[in-house]
Amino acid sequence: MVGRLCESEDGSQCGENFSLLPNLSLNKKTTVGAKPWGCSACGRVFTHHSSLKTHIRCHSERKTYDYQKYGENPYKCKECGKAFTYLTLLRVHERTHTGEKPYECKKCSKAFRRSSHLRLHERTHTGEKPYECKKCNKAFTRSCSLQRHERLHTGEKPYECKKCSKAFARSCHLRLHERTHTGEKPYECKKCSKAFTTSRYLGLHEKTHTGEKPYECKKCSTAFTCSSNLQNHERIHTGEKPYECKKCSKAFTCSSSLQVHERTHTGEKPYECKKCSKAFASSSSLRLHETTHTGEKPYECKKCSKAFTHSCSLQRHERLHTGEKPYECKKCSKAFASSSSLRLHERAHTGEKPYECKKCSKAFTCSSYLRLHERIHTGEKPYECKKCSKAFKYSSSLRVHARIHTGEKPFECKICGKAFISTSSLSKHE
């Protein structure tokens, strides 16, 4: 028996204990905001009356599929084999293969696969944020965003990996993490066949082909490919850093930066290169490293055709052409083209050196300086000359060396006109 007690006089809360099985009859009205609907056959609970009604077909005599055989995912995609609980979810999923986006915004004509995604998008035009945190009054466009935010206050991480027991605050982060174990990249770009672990990463990548940047900062007009990057950017203007490390109290503008930072305390490096087994604390560091094997540079500057391994490097480079420096130091008003340059500069004021060598305890202002220093201990020389195979610890050393082969001497003495392959050679000459 699957049932629920209704408590009112008008029928919507009438005190009647009604049954969903065996005759699948339903009370005509449901109680708004009441507890989830529960299935007494298997214990599964549902937020919505309609979801429970769909679910009980699994137990009904009149089911159209073999529940014992297929469980609760009877609807399988013919393209990729992924299975779903409901036919409607399968229909939405099929659009990832067909590219169909039937829901269009009347304001800007942007199209979406799901009606719920359209409704969410429409709030970017209206500015509506109906879901407010009771702890800090921060407001959100979606209820799920509020729920995720509330876990920052509670520290709750209800989603645990069965392989390594790592816990996550969000189910999507768990699913993404699980792919680090399986190596699965189910989302493939139709333009260049590059594959990604999530549809979001695919969507962001597709914008590199179209050049689309629909999210614009109202303060400085900087545009972004995704809304989360805009939100993180806006915190540069507001100074807000809502994500704080429990070990050292360092605060960050976005949760992903906090997660990466926490690994400096734990030493965890969950992202491993399949070519050389080198491990990294963040997926972005791994992706950057992988390009040293492939030589891939998919992001090209439209002004000068210079190519880069990832989009953020291209964005920084484009500011050389525009002269834009959107990141300003609050202490001395010095402006920078990138947020990382600003953070590095701020440490000149604070004296902070958060990155420490485990071998000799020498500390550095940024992680890249630490990585360069560690090569003194490991002897690693990852940058190899394609002409003569000579290897170098630093990319800058390789660039200087390559000029021996090309004959390029870009640094010229202003007094006598003699040219040199490096600034250090010019300095010695002067």
Summary of the structure (lengths in Angstrom):
residues: 430
radius of gyration: 27.6
end to end distance: 91.2
largest distance: 99.2
contacts: 1042
relative contact order: 0.03
helix: 38%
strand: 14%
